[in-house]
């Protein structure tokens, strides 16, 4: 199954974290229905990465940290993604981590 990773990546890059969440939502639901649980959990981790940053931007640091923890615990499930897509997912993991760090280290909260 090919996911909307390009659109997700572009939205994260453009700080459109809520919209990025929505882009992968249907893929995540479909994977859950088809029984691909680990791949679904990996997509859920990416979704939660974007959600965590959105929560931080909305000045909700505690929920943001909880959701970020799920991302961190499950990003290793990248091994469940089709090999031809791995580099795209590695890139988006690093992008999410960069964005999270850049937002959470700002002094404006």
N, CA, C and O atoms as a Tinker XYZ file with bonds, in Angstrom:
   436  protein
     1  N      0.843000   -1.183000    0.000000    73     2
     2  CA     0.000000    0.000000    0.000000    64     1     3
     3  C      0.888000    1.246000    0.000000    63     2     4     5
     4  O      1.793000    1.372000    0.825000    81     3
     5  N      0.630000    2.125000   -0.895000    73     3     6
     6  CA     1.384000    3.377000   -0.972000    64     5     7
     7  C      0.600000    4.456000   -0.213000    63     6     8     9
     8  O     -0.593000    4.650000   -0.446000    81     7
     9  N      1.274000    5.136000    0.677000    73     7    10
    10  CA     0.622000    6.126000    1.525000    64     9    11
    11  C      0.880000    7.531000    0.993000    63    10    12    13
    12  O      1.707000    7.737000    0.104000    81    11
    13  N      0.163000    8.478000    1.551000    73    11    14
    14  CA     0.280000    9.884000    1.148000    64    13    15
    15  C      1.459000   10.563000    1.834000    63    14    16    17
    16  O      1.328000   11.671000    2.356000    81    15
    17  N      2.597000    9.903000    1.831000    73    15    18
    18  CA     3.742000   10.413000    2.575000    64    17    19
    19  C      4.292000   11.714000    1.987000    63    18    20    21
    20  O      4.777000   12.567000    2.730000    81    19
    21  N      4.222000   11.876000    0.670000    73    19    22
    22  CA     4.723000   13.114000    0.075000    64    21    23
    23  C      3.911000   14.320000    0.555000    63    22    24    25
    24  O      4.477000   15.347000    0.930000    81    23
    25  N      2.592000   14.187000    0.539000    73    23    26
    26  CA     1.734000   15.288000    0.997000    64    25    27
    27  C      1.937000   15.537000    2.491000    63    26    28    29
    28  O      1.996000   16.687000    2.926000    81    27
    29  N      2.044000   14.468000    3.273000    73    27    30
    30  CA     2.289000   14.592000    4.709000    64    29    31
    31  C      3.593000   15.348000    4.957000    63    30    32    33
    32  O      3.636000   16.273000    5.768000    81    31
    33  N      4.645000   14.955000    4.261000    73    31    34
    34  CA     5.952000   15.584000    4.420000    64    33    35
    35  C      5.886000   17.069000    4.074000    63    34    36    37
    36  O      6.414000   17.904000    4.809000    81    35
    37  N      5.245000   17.396000    2.971000    73    35    38
    38  CA     5.134000   18.799000    2.553000    64    37    39
    39  C      4.384000   19.623000    3.589000    63    38    40    41
    40  O      4.761000   20.759000    3.877000    81    39
    41  N      3.336000   19.058000    4.141000    73    39    42
    42  CA     2.555000   19.791000    5.146000    64    41    43
    43  C      3.357000   19.986000    6.429000    63    42    44    45
    44  O      3.300000   21.059000    7.029000    81    43
    45  N      4.098000   18.978000    6.858000    73    43    46
    46  CA     4.954000   19.134000    8.035000    64    45    47
    47  C      6.002000   20.203000    7.755000    63    46    48    49
    48  O      6.260000   21.064000    8.596000    81    47
    49  N      6.594000   20.146000    6.586000    73    47    50
    50  CA     7.606000   21.140000    6.200000    64    49    51
    51  C      7.038000   22.555000    6.284000    63    50    52    53
    52  O      7.731000   23.486000    6.696000    81    51
    53  N      5.765000   22.711000    5.889000    73    51    54
    54  CA     5.108000   24.020000    5.870000    64    53    55
    55  C      4.396000   24.357000    7.182000    63    54    56    57
    56  O      3.610000   25.302000    7.240000    81    55
    57  N      4.674000   23.585000    8.229000    73    55    58
    58  CA     4.073000   23.797000    9.556000    64    57    59
    59  C      2.553000   23.664000    9.553000    63    58    60    61
    60  O      1.869000   24.318000   10.340000    81    59
    61  N      2.033000   22.833000    8.684000    73    59    62
    62  CA     0.596000   22.557000    8.616000    64    61    63
    63  C      0.355000   21.216000    9.327000    63    62    64    65
    64  O      0.036000   20.213000    8.689000    81    63
    65  N      0.510000   21.218000   10.639000    73    63    66
    66  CA     0.535000   19.977000   11.393000    64    65    67
    67  C     -0.839000   19.318000   11.503000    63    66    68    69
    68  O     -0.940000   18.093000   11.433000    81    67
    69  N     -1.877000   20.096000   11.670000    73    67    70
    70  CA    -3.230000   19.532000   11.746000    64    69    71
    71  C     -3.602000   18.916000   10.404000    63    70    72    73
    72  O     -4.153000   17.817000   10.348000    81    71
    73  N     -3.300000   19.626000    9.335000    73    71    74
    74  CA    -3.603000   19.117000    7.999000    64    73    75
    75  C     -2.794000   17.852000    7.693000    63    74    76    77
    76  O     -3.301000   16.926000    7.060000    81    75
    77  N     -1.548000   17.819000    8.140000    73    75    78
    78  CA    -0.703000   16.641000    7.935000    64    77    79
    79  C     -1.320000   15.429000    8.620000    63    78    80    81
    80  O     -1.331000   14.325000    8.075000    81    79
    81  N     -1.828000   15.656000    9.814000    73    79    82
    82  CA    -2.509000   14.584000   10.546000    64    81    83
    83  C     -3.620000   13.984000    9.685000    63    82    84    85
    84  O     -3.737000   12.764000    9.572000    81    83
    85  N     -4.415000   14.831000    9.094000    73    83    86
    86  CA    -5.558000   14.389000    8.294000    64    85    87
    87  C     -5.150000   13.598000    7.053000    63    86    88    89
    88  O     -5.860000   12.680000    6.641000    81    87
    89  N     -4.019000   13.947000    6.462000    73    87    90
    90  CA    -3.572000   13.311000    5.219000    64    89    91
    91  C     -3.346000   11.807000    5.396000    63    90    92    93
    92  O     -3.668000   11.023000    4.502000    81    91
    93  N     -2.801000   11.407000    6.529000    73    91    94
    94  CA    -2.509000    9.983000    6.737000    64    93    95
    95  C     -3.617000    9.231000    7.470000    63    94    96    97
    96  O     -3.551000    8.010000    7.612000    81    95
    97  N     -4.618000    9.945000    7.928000    73    95    98
    98  CA    -5.687000    9.335000    8.725000    64    97    99
    99  C     -6.384000    8.180000    7.995000    63    98   100   101
   100  O     -6.570000    7.110000    8.574000    81    99
   101  N     -6.764000    8.384000    6.746000    73    99   102
   102  CA    -7.462000    7.328000    6.000000    64   101   103
   103  C     -6.554000    6.119000    5.759000    63   102   104   105
   104  O     -7.000000    4.976000    5.858000    81   103
   105  N     -5.289000    6.370000    5.445000    73   103   106
   106  CA    -4.339000    5.268000    5.262000    64   105   107
   107  C     -4.227000    4.446000    6.544000    63   106   108   109
   108  O     -4.223000    3.216000    6.505000    81   107
   109  N     -4.139000    5.129000    7.667000    73   107   110
   110  CA    -4.037000    4.471000    8.969000    64   109   111
   111  C     -5.266000    3.605000    9.228000    63   110   112   113
   112  O     -5.135000    2.451000    9.637000    81   111
   113  N     -6.445000    4.145000    8.997000    73   111   114
   114  CA    -7.689000    3.391000    9.204000    64   113   115
   115  C     -7.753000    2.171000    8.293000    63   114   116   117
   116  O     -8.168000    1.093000    8.719000    81   115
   117  N     -7.347000    2.342000    7.049000    73   115   118
   118  CA    -7.360000    1.228000    6.092000    64   117   119
   119  C     -6.414000    0.111000    6.534000    63   118   120   121
   120  O     -6.763000   -1.067000    6.452000    81   119
   121  N     -5.232000    0.472000    6.996000    73   119   122
   122  CA    -4.272000   -0.531000    7.471000    64   121   123
   123  C     -4.816000   -1.284000    8.675000    63   122   124   125
   124  O     -4.622000   -2.493000    8.796000    81   123
   125  N     -5.491000   -0.577000    9.556000    73   123   126
   126  CA    -6.094000   -1.241000   10.714000    64   125   127
   127  C     -7.146000   -2.250000   10.271000    63   126   128   129
   128  O     -7.211000   -3.358000   10.804000    81   127
   129  N     -7.967000   -1.871000    9.298000    73   127   130
   130  CA    -9.019000   -2.763000    8.790000    64   129   131
   131  C     -8.440000   -4.014000    8.154000    63   130   132   133
   132  O     -8.992000   -5.103000    8.310000    81   131
   133  N     -7.332000   -3.868000    7.439000    73   131   134
   134  CA    -6.751000   -4.994000    6.722000    64   133   135
   135  C     -5.853000   -5.859000    7.601000    63   134   136   137
   136  O     -5.320000   -6.868000    7.138000    81   135
   137  N     -5.681000   -5.473000    8.869000    73   135   138
   138  CA    -4.907000   -6.288000    9.794000    64   137   139
   139  C     -3.413000   -6.051000    9.780000    63   138   140   141
   140  O     -2.669000   -6.808000   10.405000    81   139
   141  N     -2.948000   -5.022000    9.085000    73   139   142
   142  CA    -1.522000   -4.696000    9.074000    64   141   143
   143  C     -1.223000   -3.813000   10.283000    63   142   144   145
   144  O     -0.977000   -2.613000   10.153000    81   143
   145  N     -1.251000   -4.429000   11.449000    73   143   146
   146  CA    -1.207000   -3.683000   12.708000    64   145   147
   147  C      0.075000   -2.900000   12.932000    63   146   148   149
   148  O      0.026000   -1.750000   13.370000    81   147
   149  N      1.219000   -3.501000   12.642000    73   147   150
   150  CA     2.475000   -2.779000   12.886000    64   149   151
   151  C      2.645000   -1.611000   11.933000    63   150   152   153
   152  O      3.099000   -0.541000   12.340000    81   151
   153  N      2.289000   -1.800000   10.673000    73   151   154
   154  CA     2.370000   -0.695000    9.716000    64   153   155
   155  C      1.382000    0.408000   10.099000    63   154   156   157
   156  O      1.687000    1.595000    9.980000    81   155
   157  N      0.199000    0.002000   10.558000    73   155   158
   158  CA    -0.789000    0.982000   11.022000    64   157   159
   159  C     -0.257000    1.750000   12.223000    63   158   160   161
   160  O     -0.442000    2.964000   12.318000    81   159
   161  N      0.397000    1.057000   13.132000    73   159   162
   162  CA     0.949000    1.719000   14.320000    64   161   163
   163  C      2.065000    2.691000   13.928000    63   162   164   165
   164  O      2.221000    3.743000   14.548000    81   163
   165  N      2.839000    2.340000   12.901000    73   163   166
   166  CA     3.876000    3.254000   12.428000    64   165   167
   167  C      3.245000    4.532000   11.866000    63   166   168   169
   168  O      3.685000    5.636000   12.188000    81   167
   169  N      2.214000    4.383000   11.026000    73   167   170
   170  CA     1.553000    5.580000   10.491000    64   169   171
   171  C      0.932000    6.395000   11.613000    63   170   172   173
   172  O      0.954000    7.626000   11.587000    81   171
   173  N      0.376000    5.698000   12.602000    73   171   174
   174  CA    -0.188000    6.389000   13.754000    64   173   175
   175  C      0.900000    7.188000   14.480000    63   174   176   177
   176  O      0.647000    8.289000   14.969000    81   175
   177  N      2.102000    6.629000   14.546000    73   175   178
   178  CA     3.216000    7.345000   15.170000    64   177   179
   179  C      3.521000    8.633000   14.409000    63   178   180   181
   180  O      3.740000    9.677000   15.023000    81   179
   181  N      3.537000    8.567000   13.076000    73   179   182
   182  CA     3.781000    9.782000   12.286000    64   181   183
   183  C      2.673000   10.801000   12.516000    63   182   184   185
   184  O      2.937000   11.990000   12.692000    81   183
   185  N      1.444000   10.331000   12.515000    73   183   186
   186  CA     0.292000   11.204000   12.774000    64   185   187
   187  C      0.449000   11.868000   14.134000    63   186   188   189
   188  O      0.216000   13.067000   14.284000    81   187
   189  N      0.847000   11.077000   15.116000    73   187   190
   190  CA     1.022000   11.616000   16.460000    64   189   191
   191  C      2.196000   12.590000   16.545000    63   190   192   193
   192  O      2.166000   13.528000   17.341000    81   191
   193  N      3.218000   12.375000   15.736000    73   191   194
   194  CA     4.319000   13.332000   15.689000    64   193   195
   195  C      3.819000   14.702000   15.269000    63   194   196   197
   196  O      4.147000   15.710000   15.894000    81   195
   197  N      3.023000   14.736000   14.208000    73   195   198
   198  CA     2.456000   16.006000   13.733000    64   197   199
   199  C      1.476000   16.584000   14.750000    63   198   200   201
   200  O      1.458000   17.793000   14.979000    81   199
   201  N      0.667000   15.728000   15.355000    73   199   202
   202  CA    -0.301000   16.176000   16.351000    64   201   203
   203  C      0.398000   16.783000   17.561000    63   202   204   205
   204  O     -0.042000   17.798000   18.101000    81   203
   205  N      1.477000   16.160000   17.975000    73   203   206
   206  CA     2.231000   16.661000   19.118000    64   205   207
   207  C      2.715000   18.092000   18.883000    63   206   208   209
   208  O      2.619000   18.946000   19.765000    81   207
   209  N      3.232000   18.337000   17.690000    73   207   210
   210  CA     3.719000   19.687000   17.381000    64   209   211
   211  C      2.546000   20.670000   17.335000    63   210   212   213
   212  O      2.655000   21.802000   17.807000    81   211
   213  N      1.429000   20.228000   16.766000    73   211   214
   214  CA     0.242000   21.089000   16.731000    64   213   215
   215  C     -0.205000   21.447000   18.148000    63   214   216   217
   216  O     -0.580000   22.590000   18.411000    81   215
   217  N     -0.166000   20.481000   19.052000    73   215   218
   218  CA    -0.534000   20.751000   20.439000    64   217   219
   219  C      0.431000   21.739000   21.087000    63   218   220   221
   220  O      0.012000   22.617000   21.843000    81   219
   221  N      1.707000   21.597000   20.794000    73   219   222
   222  CA     2.695000   22.527000   21.350000    64   221   223
   223  C      2.422000   23.951000   20.860000    63   222   224   225
   224  O      2.446000   24.905000   21.637000    81   223
   225  N      2.164000   24.071000   19.568000    73   223   226
   226  CA     1.879000   25.382000   18.986000    64   225   227
   227  C      0.648000   26.000000   19.648000    63   226   228   229
   228  O      0.567000   27.218000   19.802000    81   227
   229  N     -0.306000   25.159000   20.036000    73   227   230
   230  CA    -1.520000   25.638000   20.710000    64   229   231
   231  C     -1.299000   25.847000   22.211000    63   230   232   233
   232  O     -2.247000   26.036000   22.972000    81   231
   233  N     -0.027000   25.807000   22.618000    73   231   234
   234  CA     0.371000   26.059000   24.000000    64   233   235
   235  C     -0.210000   25.029000   24.963000    63   234   236   237
   236  O     -0.714000   25.362000   26.036000    81   235
   237  N     -0.122000   23.765000   24.545000    73   235   238
   238  CA    -0.565000   22.640000   25.372000    64   237   239
   239  C      0.603000   21.663000   25.527000    63   238   240   241
   240  O      0.577000   20.571000   24.958000    81   239
   241  N      1.624000   22.048000   26.293000    73   239   242
   242  CA     2.852000   21.260000   26.362000    64   241   243
   243  C      2.692000   19.868000   26.971000    63   242   244   245
   244  O      3.361000   18.934000   26.528000    81   243
   245  N      1.829000   19.702000   27.969000    73   243   246
   246  CA     1.700000   18.382000   28.590000    64   245   247
   247  C      1.110000   17.353000   27.622000    63   246   248   249
   248  O      1.686000   16.279000   27.454000    81   247
   249  N     -0.029000   17.656000   26.981000    73   247   250
   250  CA    -0.535000   16.694000   25.992000    64   249   251
   251  C      0.452000   16.488000   24.836000    63   250   252   253
   252  O      0.592000   15.380000   24.317000    81   251
   253  N      1.123000   17.553000   24.450000    73   251   254
   254  CA     2.112000   17.450000   23.382000    64   253   255
   255  C      3.189000   16.432000   23.741000    63   254   256   257
   256  O      3.552000   15.594000   22.915000    81   255
   257  N      3.695000   16.500000   24.953000    73   255   258
   258  CA     4.748000   15.575000   25.390000    64   257   259
   259  C      4.257000   14.130000   25.416000    63   258   260   261
   260  O      4.992000   13.217000   25.039000    81   259
   261  N      3.025000   13.920000   25.856000    73   259   262
   262  CA     2.470000   12.551000   25.893000    64   261   263
   263  C      2.350000   11.972000   24.483000    63   262   264   265
   264  O      2.702000   10.816000   24.248000    81   263
   265  N      1.856000   12.775000   23.556000    73   263   266
   266  CA     1.681000   12.306000   22.183000    64   265   267
   267  C      3.045000   12.096000   21.530000    63   266   268   269
   268  O      3.227000   11.142000   20.773000    81   267
   269  N      3.999000   12.974000   21.814000    73   267   270
   270  CA     5.352000   12.838000   21.265000    64   269   271
   271  C      5.994000   11.535000   21.739000    63   270   272   273
   272  O      6.722000   10.886000   20.987000    81   271
   273  N      5.726000   11.162000   22.966000    73   271   274
   274  CA     6.273000    9.917000   23.509000    64   273   275
   275  C      5.806000    8.719000   22.687000    63   274   276   277
   276  O      6.589000    7.800000   22.446000    81   275
   277  N      4.538000    8.709000   22.251000    73   275   278
   278  CA     4.038000    7.622000   21.406000    64   277   279
   279  C      4.817000    7.575000   20.094000    63   278   280   281
   280  O      5.196000    6.500000   19.630000    81   279
   281  N      5.052000    8.736000   19.503000    73   279   282
   282  CA     5.846000    8.813000   18.267000    64   281   283
   283  C      7.222000    8.189000   18.496000    63   282   284   285
   284  O      7.672000    7.353000   17.712000    81   283
   285  N      7.883000    8.604000   19.578000    73   283   286
   286  CA     9.229000    8.105000   19.861000    64   285   287
   287  C      9.249000    6.589000   20.085000    63   286   288   289
   288  O     10.162000    5.902000   19.625000    81   287
   289  N      8.257000    6.080000   20.782000    73   287   290
   290  CA     8.206000    4.638000   21.080000    64   289   291
   291  C      7.923000    3.791000   19.852000    63   290   292   293
   292  O      8.273000    2.611000   19.833000    81   291
   293  N      7.303000    4.353000   18.835000    73   291   294
   294  CA     6.843000    3.543000   17.706000    64   293   295
   295  C      7.475000    3.859000   16.358000    63   294   296   297
   296  O      7.156000    3.206000   15.364000    81   295
   297  N      8.352000    4.833000   16.304000    73   295   298
   298  CA     8.971000    5.161000   15.019000    64   297   299
   299  C      9.846000    4.022000   14.498000    63   298   300   301
   300  O     10.110000    3.949000   13.297000    81   299
   301  N     10.296000    3.139000   15.378000    73   299   302
   302  CA    11.117000    1.994000   14.954000    64   301   303
   303  C     10.346000    1.030000   14.050000    63   302   304   305
   304  O     10.948000    0.201000   13.367000    81   303
   305  N      9.018000    1.137000   14.045000    73   303   306
   306  CA     8.205000    0.263000   13.203000    64   305   307
   307  C      8.335000    0.603000   11.720000    63   306   308   309
   308  O      7.612000    0.051000   10.890000    81   307
   309  N      9.238000    1.494000   11.393000    73   307   310
   310  CA     9.516000    1.825000    9.991000    64   309   311
   311  C      9.867000    0.550000    9.223000    63   310   312   313
   312  O      9.673000    0.482000    8.009000    81   311
   313  N     10.374000   -0.437000    9.913000    73   311   314
   314  CA    10.750000   -1.693000    9.259000    64   313   315
   315  C      9.546000   -2.409000    8.650000    63   314   316   317
   316  O      9.717000   -3.345000    7.870000    81   315
   317  N      8.335000   -1.983000    8.994000    73   315   318
   318  CA     7.137000   -2.607000    8.437000    64   317   319
   319  C      6.707000   -1.970000    7.121000    63   318   320   321
   320  O      5.784000   -2.456000    6.467000    81   319
   321  N      7.373000   -0.885000    6.729000    73   319   322
   322  CA     7.027000   -0.151000    5.510000    64   321   323
   323  C      7.761000   -0.757000    4.316000    63   322   324   325
   324  O      8.893000   -1.226000    4.437000    81   323
   325  N      7.108000   -0.738000    3.182000    73   323   326
   326  CA     7.702000   -1.237000    1.943000    64   325   327
   327  C      9.079000   -0.616000    1.721000    63   326   328   329
   328  O      9.245000    0.600000    1.827000    81   327
   329  N     10.051000   -1.448000    1.415000    73   327   330
   330  CA    11.448000   -1.016000    1.309000    64   329   331
   331  C     11.638000    0.154000    0.344000    63   330   332   333
   332  O     12.473000    1.023000    0.595000    81   331
   333  N     10.890000    0.192000   -0.736000    73   331   334
   334  CA    11.062000    1.268000   -1.717000    64   333   335
   335  C     10.667000    2.634000   -1.149000    63   334   336   337
   336  O     11.047000    3.666000   -1.702000    81   335
   337  N      9.915000    2.646000   -0.061000    73   335   338
   338  CA     9.450000    3.900000    0.547000    64   337   339
   339  C     10.268000    4.297000    1.778000    63   338   340   341
   340  O     10.048000    5.372000    2.336000    81   339
   341  N     11.192000    3.465000    2.203000    73   339   342
   342  CA    11.904000    3.675000    3.465000    64   341   343
   343  C     12.565000    5.036000    3.558000    63   342   344   345
   344  O     12.452000    5.695000    4.592000    81   343
   345  N     13.249000    5.479000    2.520000    73   343   346
   346  CA    13.962000    6.760000    2.578000    64   345   347
   347  C     13.006000    7.928000    2.813000    63   346   348   349
   348  O     13.355000    8.874000    3.520000    81   347
   349  N     11.823000    7.878000    2.238000    73   347   350
   350  CA    10.843000    8.941000    2.451000    64   349   351
   351  C     10.414000    8.992000    3.915000    63   350   352   353
   352  O     10.235000   10.069000    4.485000    81   351
   353  N     10.253000    7.818000    4.510000    73   351   354
   354  CA     9.828000    7.754000    5.899000    64   353   355
   355  C     10.949000    8.151000    6.853000    63   354   356   357
   356  O     10.696000    8.795000    7.871000    81   355
   357  N     12.164000    7.779000    6.537000    73   355   358
   358  CA    13.307000    8.213000    7.348000    64   357   359
   359  C     13.392000    9.741000    7.316000    63   358   360   361
   360  O     13.624000   10.376000    8.344000    81   359
   361  N     13.204000   10.321000    6.135000    73   359   362
   362  CA    13.253000   11.773000    6.008000    64   361   363
   363  C     12.173000   12.432000    6.857000    63   362   364   365
   364  O     12.448000   13.406000    7.557000    81   363
   365  N     10.949000   11.916000    6.805000    73   363   366
   366  CA     9.865000   12.556000    7.544000    64   365   367
   367  C     10.044000   12.380000    9.049000    63   366   368   369
   368  O      9.654000   13.261000    9.816000    81   367
   369  N     10.616000   11.276000    9.487000    73   367   370
   370  CA    10.926000   11.102000   10.911000    64   369   371
   371  C     11.903000   12.189000   11.352000    63   370   372   373
   372  O     11.698000   12.842000   12.375000    81   371
   373  N     12.955000   12.373000   10.579000    73   371   374
   374  CA    13.954000   13.397000   10.922000    64   373   375
   375  C     13.345000   14.805000   10.867000    63   374   376   377
   376  O     13.671000   15.655000   11.696000    81   375
   377  N     12.471000   15.047000    9.903000    73   375   378
   378  CA    11.811000   16.344000    9.789000    64   377   379
   379  C     10.924000   16.603000   11.009000    63   378   380   381
   380  O     10.952000   17.696000   11.575000    81   379
   381  N     10.144000   15.608000   11.413000    73   379   382
   382  CA     9.306000   15.761000   12.599000    64   381   383
   383  C     10.161000   16.054000   13.835000    63   382   384   385
   384  O      9.823000   16.921000   14.640000    81   383
   385  N     11.259000   15.330000   13.975000    73   383   386
   386  CA    12.137000   15.548000   15.128000    64   385   387
   387  C     12.743000   16.947000   15.107000    63   386   388   389
   388  O     12.842000   17.602000   16.145000    81   387
   389  N     13.144000   17.399000   13.931000    73   387   390
   390  CA    13.683000   18.759000   13.799000    64   389   391
   391  C     12.626000   19.796000   14.157000    63   390   392   393
   392  O     12.899000   20.725000   14.917000    81   391
   393  N     11.427000   19.643000   13.614000    73   391   394
   394  CA    10.353000   20.606000   13.874000    64   393   395
   395  C      9.983000   20.611000   15.361000    63   394   396   397
   396  O      9.804000   21.675000   15.952000    81   395
   397  N      9.869000   19.435000   15.958000    73   395   398
   398  CA     9.528000   19.353000   17.374000    64   397   399
   399  C     10.572000   20.083000   18.213000    63   398   400   401
   400  O     10.238000   20.883000   19.087000    81   399
   401  N     11.827000   19.797000   17.937000    73   399   402
   402  CA    12.908000   20.439000   18.695000    64   401   403
   403  C     12.884000   21.953000   18.501000    63   402   404   405
   404  O     13.053000   22.709000   19.458000    81   403
   405  N     12.675000   22.392000   17.262000    73   403   406
   406  CA    12.698000   23.836000   17.010000    64   405   407
   407  C     11.531000   24.542000   17.691000    63   406   408   409
   408  O     11.685000   25.673000   18.154000    81   407
   409  N     10.376000   23.903000   17.761000    73   407   410
   410  CA     9.236000   24.534000   18.431000    64   409   411
   411  C      9.353000   24.452000   19.946000    63   410   412   413
   412  O      9.037000   25.417000   20.642000    81   411
   413  N      9.795000   23.333000   20.458000    73   411   414
   414  CA     9.796000   23.146000   21.911000    64   413   415
   415  C     10.955000   23.836000   22.607000    63   414   416   417
   416  O     10.944000   23.969000   23.831000    81   415
   417  N     11.944000   24.274000   21.864000    73   415   418
   418  CA    13.055000   24.979000   22.499000    64   417   419
   419  C     12.901000   26.494000   22.418000    63   418   420   421
   420  O     13.749000   27.235000   22.915000    81   419
   421  N     11.833000   26.948000   21.800000    73   419   422
   422  CA    11.564000   28.383000   21.770000    64   421   423
   423  C     11.141000   28.847000   23.172000    63   422   424   425
   424  O     10.568000   28.074000   23.941000    81   423
   425  N     11.416000   30.060000   23.481000    73   423   426
   426  CA    11.112000   30.610000   24.812000    64   425   427
   427  C      9.719000   31.228000   24.901000    63   426   428   429
   428  O      9.377000   31.819000   25.926000    81   427
   429  N      8.916000   31.106000   23.856000    73   427   430
   430  CA     7.651000   31.854000   23.837000    64   429   431
   431  C      6.477000   31.159000   24.494000    63   430   432   433
   432  O      5.362000   31.679000   24.440000    81   431
   433  N      6.677000   30.012000   25.110000    73   431   434
   434  CA     5.545000   29.326000   25.746000    64   433   435
   435  C      5.383000   29.752000   27.179000    63   434   436
   436  O      4.480000   29.275000   27.866000    81   435
